[in-house]
Amino acid sequence: MKHYTVLKNECIDGLAIKKDGIYVDATLGYAGDSEEILRRIKRGMLFAFDKDLDAVTYSLDHLKKVGDRFVIFHSDYINMKEMLASKGIEKVDGILFDLGVSSVQIDEDRGFSFMRDEKLDMRMDQSQEFDAIKLLNSYSYDELRKIFFQYGEVSKANCIAKKIVDERLKEKIVGTQQLCDIIKMAVGAKEFYKSHPERQVFQAIRIEVNNELENLKKALEDALTLLNEHGRLVVVTFHSLEDKIVKQFMKKYSEVDPIVKGLPSIPYEYRPKLKIITKKAIKPSDEELRENSRSRSAKLRIAERI
Ligand SMILES: C[S@@+](CC[C@H](N)C(=O)[O-])C[C@H]1O[C@@H](n2cnc3c(N)ncnc32)[C@H](O)[C@@H]1O
């Protein structure tokens, strides 16, 4: 099993780990980041989340070889606050989100890949009922069009949605290459090979199946309430929609609330809550890009709780 952790050194530096600190890895995956956090905390604690059971099972075993100051939750990170509270944790010193899918999820026939022929799936949480097959065979034309447009910025969202609705009347849509063929028919072979709209369509389906953007918005708000003063929020995103959410979130909380702007004294609750550490997002170095081309769209943003 081959796994890469994107922007690992930059994330770990960004967390500014204290030996006795409490840290959260919201997206444990195959524990590349968690392993390094665990090595650096001596009297502290690591709490890690993933909703993928395979990732949790692997990482539990793996991290046991590194130390014992950790707890793994097989859970969506939107439950972070309640799960931590169940362990008596109200405040933490750093929270890392390394969003998106892991290279293992892409490579291990989980129906995420438009490069191979697999059964469509795209669930990060294998116990979830709703998957890509259900989505493609039950969503209306309008619903499909909307998600392709909103979550994939697909320029021919209408044609592709229409073709899916037509084709599924003939045969249920169950395979990744079947879907690629439908997209090709919808946009024409020339356009397909020129602009590869399947990338964006697959991204949109994945976001919808896993409710990725709504979950992220809620989790960022929770993260803010969990961070101690000087606690770090470190987020790696892999596409512009995620990055926009993170950028706007950090901007919003690093400014004085507009309601009270201009008052001689700003009441405490309206003061900025975050200091942005990365004025511009950090991107993978040329060396990292050479080693792992999948990191090319990664952007890292870091902020500190005031
Ligand atoms: C890019 S990988 C993380 C890789 C990890 N940093 C490492 O070093 O191995 C993202 C992981 O986050 C998990 N994930 C994505 N969204 C999640 C959510 N809402 N709740 C919990 N886990 C989530 C995925 O299942 C996946 O394993």
PDBQT file of the ligand as one rigid body, heavy atoms in Angstrom, charges set to zero:
ROOT
HETATM    1  C1  LIG A 401      -6.028  13.331   2.391  1.00  0.00    +0.000 C 
HETATM    2  S1  LIG A 401      -6.497  12.082   3.491  1.00  0.00    +0.000 S 
HETATM    3  C2  LIG A 401      -5.578  12.428   4.930  1.00  0.00    +0.000 C 
HETATM    4  C3  LIG A 401      -4.207  11.874   4.891  1.00  0.00    +0.000 C 
HETATM    5  C4  LIG A 401      -3.470  11.977   6.205  1.00  0.00    +0.000 C 
HETATM    6  N1  LIG A 401      -3.155  13.351   6.560  1.00  0.00    +0.000 N 
HETATM    7  C5  LIG A 401      -2.204  11.149   6.190  1.00  0.00    +0.000 C 
HETATM    8  O1  LIG A 401      -1.133  11.686   6.429  1.00  0.00    +0.000 OA
HETATM    9  O2  LIG A 401      -2.294   9.953   5.933  1.00  0.00    +0.000 OA
HETATM   10  C6  LIG A 401      -8.081  12.563   3.986  1.00  0.00    +0.000 C 
HETATM   11  C7  LIG A 401      -8.760  11.607   4.941  1.00  0.00    +0.000 C 
HETATM   12  O3  LIG A 401      -9.811  12.325   5.559  1.00  0.00    +0.000 OA
HETATM   13  C8  LIG A 401     -10.919  11.492   5.693  1.00  0.00    +0.000 C 
HETATM   14  N2  LIG A 401     -12.093  12.362   5.741  1.00  0.00    +0.000 N 
HETATM   15  C9  LIG A 401     -12.541  13.186   4.770  1.00  0.00    +0.000 A 
HETATM   16  N3  LIG A 401     -13.625  13.848   5.190  1.00  0.00    +0.000 NA
HETATM   17  C10 LIG A 401     -13.859  13.439   6.459  1.00  0.00    +0.000 A 
HETATM   18  C11 LIG A 401     -14.841  13.776   7.437  1.00  0.00    +0.000 A 
HETATM   19  N4  LIG A 401     -15.811  14.640   7.182  1.00  0.00    +0.000 N 
HETATM   20  N5  LIG A 401     -14.758  13.195   8.654  1.00  0.00    +0.000 NA
HETATM   21  C12 LIG A 401     -13.764  12.305   8.922  1.00  0.00    +0.000 A 
HETATM   22  N6  LIG A 401     -12.829  11.939   8.040  1.00  0.00    +0.000 NA
HETATM   23  C13 LIG A 401     -12.879  12.497   6.826  1.00  0.00    +0.000 A 
HETATM   24  C14 LIG A 401     -10.872  10.574   4.485  1.00  0.00    +0.000 C 
HETATM   25  O4  LIG A 401     -11.548   9.383   4.752  1.00  0.00    +0.000 OA
HETATM   26  C15 LIG A 401      -9.378  10.384   4.295  1.00  0.00    +0.000 C 
HETATM   27  O5  LIG A 401      -8.915   9.227   4.950  1.00  0.00    +0.000 OA
ENDROOT
TORSDOF 0
